[in-house]
């Protein structure tokens, strides 16, 4: 019902804008000769629109926020004695099924007598309470819009500084958006730090950072063997670093060379066609890359290495051949290669913009000295663009470290301390997803370890971004 009120509110706001503009124009024409209104009629209309729409929207938002709790309390307070005697969890389940029955949907659970007979009546009562609260929110929003309109139309006059007031509302909106962004970041950091402190209170930091065994466990019984688990995250850091290296080995040269070609060698038609196509890769969801890695790249790599292993079996490299015969679809090499393909447009686009930012006068000076295009690229453009290119590479590394879906589907879940690209490995982000999947109790070290991993990952990516910014700022060269 609330959403049906929004078109009415929009119409009222438009009417307030038109009415405020007409009223301001009429009163401005009534001024004595030589006097002028401070603000334009459109600014008066915008001020009227704001005072009509904003109070109503505030009331609607407050109603949507507080209505569920009020509805829950009203529903519980008027419930029959048999329902009130249920345990809190069972009582909430009963009310949820009652609302479903009231909406014409079947109940989730099978309730014994007398609860089954009470469901239809409680469902109708819950529906009436919900409708009453929705109607109250709409009435409150309507009154707020009406009072705001009456207030603003009483304020409109030629000398009113409507422009300044509208600009003040706009500045306040921009400040609120900025504050939301900053407070969201602060909230994320505070949450990570708080739960990480809880985790490190039970697991030493040295063991977490330098331990070689990762096997988080939750004790079912107090005397369970190995109930404390092992929280050495070094295998996760090694797996993350290995996949990041493979990804950058693919993305860095391909992205940089494609940027050089598109910037310096490609014609306008080819560049206008290929550059958007290349950047389409940046819009492909990572889960699609994961499917591509698991269903196409992984089997192709397995058949390739198995074929090489079959050729080596029985020869001097029999051990290597037997190892290659056991290679499976999931390996660090597959995840790293596909992740590198995903990062190509990231590196290419940033590098292309940086190379194009090098002044044309440097190119002209190099050509005037008799240098070829390739010599100009190697000796003039790349040195001039090197700080920006290095920063782009570090930002791409941060993106590779934070990737999850490709690693989950192509590299596996085994926490191994290895630098072999043909082994199954896991990363920090994959373990965070694994630890927080499903219903978890946030009082165990197993679940809290995800926050320790998240804080570590946050600090690493933060350092990489700071280093990238420092490189750009420190080694930036100014050219006239």
ZAMARGU-4260 file (C-alpha; in steps of 0.2 Angstrom, whole numbers, plus 5000, padded with zeros to 4 digits):
<rodrens>
0) 5000/5000/5000 | 5015/5012/5004 | 5021/5010/4986 | 5004/5015/4979 | 5006/5031/4988
5) 5022/5036/4980 | 5014/5041/4963 | 5002/5052/4973 | 5016/5060/4982 | 5026/5063/4966
10) 5010/5072/4959 | 5008/5082/4974 | 5027/5087/4974 | 5025/5092/4955 | 5009/5102/4959
15) 5019/5111/4973 | 5033/5116/4961 | 5020/5123/4949 | 5010/5132/4962 | 5026/5139/4970
20) 5032/5145/4953 | 5016/5153/4948 | 5014/5161/4965 | 5031/5168/4965 | 5029/5175/4947
25) 5012/5183/4952 | 5020/5192/4968 | 5035/5197/4958 | 5024/5206/4945 | 5016/5215/4959
30) 5032/5223/4965 | 5034/5242/4962 | 5044/5248/4947 | 5063/5247/4950 | 5062/5232/4963
35) 5066/5214/4958 | 5064/5198/4967 | 5079/5190/4975 | 5076/5173/4967 | 5069/5166/4951
40) 5051/5158/4951 | 5059/5141/4947 | 5069/5142/4963 | 5053/5146/4973 | 5045/5131/4965
45) 5060/5120/4969 | 5059/5126/4987 | 5040/5122/4988 | 5043/5105/4980 | 5057/5101/4994
50) 5045/5106/5008 | 5031/5095/5001 | 5041/5079/4997 | 5054/5078/5010 | 5043/5078/5026
55) 5032/5065/5018 | 5047/5054/5013 | 5054/5055/5031 | 5037/5050/5038 | 5036/5035/5026
60) 5054/5029/5029 | 5051/5030/5048 | 5035/5020/5046 | 5044/5007/5035 | 5057/5006/5048
65) 5047/5005/5064 | 5031/4996/5057 | 5038/4978/5058 | 5042/4980/5076 | 5026/4988/5081
70) 5016/4975/5071 | 5026/4961/5080 | 5022/4968/5097 | 5003/4971/5093 | 5002/4954/5086
75) 5010/4945/5101 | 5000/4956/5114 | 4983/4951/5107 | 4987/4932/5104 | 4978/4918/5113
80) 4985/4911/5129 | 4990/4895/5120 | 5001/4905/5108 | 5009/4916/5121 | 5015/4901/5131
85) 5025/4895/5116 | 5044/4897/5117 | 5050/4913/5108 | 5057/4904/5093 | 5041/4893/5091
90) 5030/4909/5094 | 5039/4918/5080 | 5037/4903/5068 | 5018/4902/5072 | 5016/4921/5068
95) 5025/4919/5052 | 5014/4904/5047 | 4999/4915/5052 | 5004/4929/5041 | 5007/4917/5027
100) 4989/4909/5029 | 4982/4927/5030 | 4990/4931/5013 | 4983/4915/5006 | 4999/4905/5006
105) 5001/4888/5014 | 5010/4887/5031 | 5028/4881/5032 | 5025/4869/5047 | 5012/4857/5052
110) 5004/4863/5068 | 4994/4852/5080 | 4978/4857/5088 | 4973/4869/5094 | 4987/4879/5085
115) 4981/4874/5067 | 4963/4880/5071 | 4970/4897/5077 | 4981/4900/5061 | 4967/4908/5050
120) 4960/4919/5064 | 4978/4925/5069 | 4982/4928/5050 | 4967/4939/5048 | 4971/4949/5063
125) 4989/4951/5058 | 4983/4957/5041 | 4972/4970/5049 | 4986/4976/5060 | 4998/4977/5045
130) 4984/4987/5035 | 4981/4998/5049 | 5000/5002/5051 | 5002/5005/5032 | 4986/5016/5032
135) 4993/5026/5047 | 5010/5029/5038 | 5001/5035/5023 | 4990/5047/5033 | 5005/5053/5042
140) 5015/5056/5026 | 5000/5065/5019 | 4998/5076/5034 | 5017/5080/5033 | 5016/5084/5015
145) 5001/5096/5018 | 5009/5105/5033 | 5025/5107/5023 | 5015/5114/5008 | 5006/5126/5019
150) 5022/5132/5028 | 5031/5135/5012 | 5017/5144/5003 | 5016/5155/5017 | 5035/5159/5015
155) 5035/5163/4997 | 5037/5181/4994 | 5049/5192/4982 | 5062/5195/4995 | 5064/5177/5001
160) 5081/5170/4997 | 5074/5154/4989 | 5090/5151/4979 | 5101/5150/4995 | 5089/5139/5004
165) 5087/5127/4989 | 5106/5127/4988 | 5107/5124/5007 | 5096/5108/5005 | 5107/5102/4990
170) 5123/5105/5001 | 5115/5095/5015 | 5110/5081/5003 | 5128/5080/4997 | 5135/5081/5014
175) 5123/5066/5020 | 5129/5056/5005 | 5147/5059/5009 | 5144/5055/5028 | 5135/5039/5023
180) 5151/5034/5013 | 5163/5038/5027 | 5153/5030/5041 | 5150/5014/5031 | 5169/5013/5029
185) 5171/5017/5047 | 5158/5004/5052 | 5167/4990/5041 | 5183/4994/5049 | 5176/4994/5067
190) 5167/4978/5064 | 5183/4970/5057 | 5194/4976/5072 | 5181/4971/5085 | 5179/4953/5080
195) 5197/4951/5075 | 5201/4956/5093 | 5189/4943/5100 | 5198/4930/5088 | 5216/4935/5093
200) 5211/4934/5111 | 5210/4915/5109 | 5223/4912/5095 | 5240/4921/5096 | 5244/4933/5081
205) 5261/4924/5078 | 5252/4907/5076 | 5239/4915/5065 | 5252/4924/5054 | 5266/4911/5053
210) 5257/4894/5057 | 5258/4881/5043 | 5242/4871/5047 | 5225/4878/5043 | 5211/4867/5050
215) 5198/4877/5059 | 5187/4866/5070 | 5172/4869/5081 | 5171/4857/5096 | 5155/4847/5097
220) 5160/4841/5115 | 5172/4848/5127 | 5183/4832/5127 | 5183/4831/5108 | 5201/4827/5101
225) 5208/4841/5091 | 5193/4853/5096 | 5204/4868/5096 | 5209/4867/5078 | 5223/4874/5069
230) 5223/4892/5063 | 5240/4894/5054 | 5235/4905/5039 | 5252/4904/5030 | 5245/4891/5017
235) 5231/4904/5013 | 5243/4918/5011 | 5254/4907/5000 | 5240/4902/4989 | 5234/4919/4987
240) 5251/4925/4983 | 5254/4911/4970 | 5237/4914/4961 | 5241/4933/4961 | 5258/4930/4953
245) 5251/4919/4939 | 5237/4932/4936 | 5249/4946/4935 | 5260/4936/4924 | 5246/4935/4911
250) 5238/4952/4914 | 5253/4963/4915 | 5262/4960/4898 | 5246/4957/4888 | 5237/4973/4896
255) 5252/4984/4894 | 5256/4978/4876 | 5238/4980/4871 | 5238/4998/4878 | 5254/5002/4869
260) 5247/4996/4853 | 5230/5004/4854 | 5238/5021/4860 | 5252/5022/4847 | 5250/5010/4833
265) 5231/5007/4830 | 5221/5017/4818 | 5206/5027/4824 | 5194/5015/4817 | 5202/5000/4824
270) 5205/5008/4841 | 5187/5014/4842 | 5181/4996/4838 | 5193/4985/4848 | 5195/4996/4864
275) 5176/4994/4869 | 5176/4976/4865 | 5191/4973/4876 | 5183/4983/4890 | 5168/4972/4889
280) 5178/4959/4898 | 5178/4970/4913 | 5159/4969/4914 | 5158/4950/4913 | 5153/4943/4931
285) 5167/4934/4940 | 5156/4919/4942 | 5155/4917/4922 | 5174/4917/4923 | 5173/4904/4936
290) 5162/4893/4925 | 5174/4896/4910 | 5189/4890/4921 | 5180/4875/4929 | 5172/4869/4913
295) 5184/4874/4899 | 5201/4879/4905 | 5203/4866/4919 | 5199/4850/4908 | 5210/4857/4894
300) 5225/4859/4906 | 5222/4842/4913 | 5222/4834/4896 | 5237/4843/4891 | 5248/4839/4907
305) 5241/4821/4907 | 5247/4819/4889 | 5264/4825/4893 | 5264/4814/4908 | 5260/4799/4897
310) 5275/4802/4886 | 5287/4804/4901 | 5281/4788/4910 | 5294/4774/4908 | 5308/4786/4904
315) 5321/4795/4914 | 5308/4807/4920 | 5296/4793/4925 | 5292/4802/4942 | 5288/4818/4934
320) 5277/4809/4921 | 5267/4800/4935 | 5264/4816/4944 | 5258/4824/4928 | 5246/4810/4925
325) 5238/4814/4942 | 5235/4832/4938 | 5216/4837/4941 | 5205/4851/4934 | 5207/4862/4949
330) 5224/4869/4951 | 5232/4886/4955 | 5237/4888/4936 | 5220/4887/4930 | 5213/4900/4942
335) 5228/4912/4939 | 5227/4911/4920 | 5208/4915/4920 | 5210/4928/4933 | 5224/4936/4922
340) 5211/4936/4908 | 5199/4945/4919 | 5212/4958/4924 | 5218/4962/4906 | 5205/4976/4903
345) 5209/4983/4920 | 5227/4985/4916 | 5225/4989/4898 | 5212/5003/4901 | 5222/5012/4915
350) 5239/5010/4905 | 5231/5017/4889 | 5224/5032/4898 | 5241/5035/4906 | 5251/5033/4890
355) 5239/5045/4881 | 5241/5058/4895 | 5260/5059/4890 | 5261/5076/4881 | 5262/5075/4862
360) 5277/5087/4862 | 5288/5073/4869 | 5283/5062/4854 | 5286/5076/4842 | 5303/5080/4850
365) 5308/5061/4849 | 5303/5060/4830 | 5312/5076/4827 | 5328/5068/4833 | 5326/5054/4821
370) 5319/5041/4833 | 5308/5028/4826 | 5291/5024/4834 | 5297/5009/4844 | 5312/5019/4850
375) 5300/5033/4855 | 5289/5021/4865 | 5304/5012/4874 | 5314/5027/4878 | 5301/5042/4879
380) 5284/5036/4882 | 5286/5021/4894 | 5298/5031/4906 | 5287/5045/4906 | 5271/5034/4910
385) 5281/5022/4921 | 5274/5029/4938 | 5256/5028/4932 | 5259/5011/4924 | 5266/5005/4941
390) 5252/5011/4950 | 5240/5002/4938 | 5249/4986/4941 | 5248/4988/4960 | 5229/4991/4959
395) 5227/4976/4948 | 5236/4966/4961 | 5224/4972/4974 | 5210/4966/4963 | 5218/4949/4961
400) 5220/4947/4979 | 5202/4950/4983 | 5195/4939/4970 | 5184/4924/4976 | 5173/4916/4964
405) 5186/4911/4951 | 5197/4903/4965 | 5183/4894/4973 | 5178/4886/4956 | 5195/4883/4949
410) 5208/4881/4962 | 5199/4871/4976 | 5198/4872/4994 | 5214/4863/5000 | 5225/4873/5011
415) 5243/4868/5006 | 5259/4877/5009 | 5266/4876/4991 | 5271/4886/4976 | 5268/4873/4964
420) 5255/4880/4951 | 5249/4862/4947 | 5243/4859/4965 | 5226/4863/4972 | 5227/4878/4984
425) 5215/4890/4992 | 5215/4909/4996 | 5210/4920/5010 | 5194/4926/5002 | 5188/4908/4998
430) 5191/4903/5016 | 5181/4918/5022 | 5166/4913/5012 | 5168/4895/5018 | 5169/4900/5036
435) 5154/4912/5035 | 5142/4900/5024 | 5127/4894/5033 | 5121/4896/5051 | 5136/4900/5061
440) 5139/4904/5080 | 5149/4920/5082 | 5157/4914/5098 | 5168/4901/5091 | 5186/4904/5085
445) 5182/4895/5069 | 5169/4908/5064 | 5179/4923/5071 | 5194/4918/5061 | 5185/4924/5046
450) 5187/4942/5053 | 5205/4939/5056 | 5207/4934/5038 | 5197/4949/5033 | 5207/4961/5043
455) 5223/4954/5036 | 5216/4956/5018 | 5210/4973/5021 | 5227/4979/5028 | 5236/4971/5013
460) 5225/4979/5000 | 5226/4995/5009 | 5245/4995/5009 | 5245/4991/4990 | 5234/5005/4986
465) 5244/5017/4997 | 5260/5011/4989 | 5252/5014/4972 | 5247/5031/4976 | 5264/5035/4983
470) 5273/5029/4968 | 5262/5040/4957 | 5264/5055/4968 | 5283/5053/4971 | 5289/5049/4953
475) 5277/5059/4943 | 5286/5070/4931 | 5279/5087/4925 | 5282/5091/4907 | 5279/5108/4899
</rodrens>
